[in-house]
Structures are given as structure tokens and as C-alpha cells.
Amino acid sequence: MRHLTIRSAVALAAIAVTGLALAPVASPRTERPAAATATTVQVKGGEFFFRLSTKSIAKPGKVTFVFKNIGHTLHDFRINGKSTPLIGPGKTARVVVTFRKKGKFAYLCTVPGHAAAGMKGVFTVR
Ligand SMILES: [Cu+2]
């Protein structure tokens, strides 16, 4: 009888220790690195225009431009030395650009004549 009591006490102590050991795991960790600010800009283009969901960002960083061709012929979207592929009507393509400093960045469609006809603009990194 005495042995049983001691064994029970040991078992209870073990459960208590296990509970303490598990406790820290349950505490939430939701911190994120502040540098991970990603921006997506929706771009719609056709004959002969571009419409951007925003034409500026608050600080340098990485931007994904999601270009949808809502026109009737091939177009692309080029900015800061990077381009989407030429895509047909109804298609979507994306290009990821890292802006390392502030400034104004011209964008355009590279199909001859399209920029001159209106498929161009300026994106600002503040
Ligand atoms: Cu074009």
C-alpha cells in the first residue's frame, strides 16, 4: 500500500513536469521580419493605355506587377529593365522588380509604336 502511494506521487510529478515542459510551445510566435514588405500592382493594358492599381509605392522594395492584356493584340509591360513576355488578349503575365532606391521609373509596352500611342507612364518610388 505504501509502495503504491509513492508510485502514484512519482507519476503525478512526472505529469506535472511534462506539462511545464510543454507550456512554452503553446505560446504564440507571430513576429515577422519588417523587411518582408511585398507589393503587388495590378496592371491592365490595351490599345493604347495602361491602368495601374497604384502608380507609386511608399519606399524602395520588391514589386510584383501583374499585367493583364485587356486589348485585342499582343502587348507586354516593361519597367526598370524587366519585362513580361508578350501576351495575347485575355492573358496575364507577371514581372517582379526590386526597386533599390527612390525615383521615377518609366514603364511602357515594347511593341513598336505602342508606347508612342499611349502605352507608357511613370511609376514612382517615394
Ligand atoms: Cu502594346
Residues whose N, C-alpha, C, O or C-beta is under 5 A from the ligand:
A	BS01	CU	L74 H75 D76 C109 V111 H114 M119
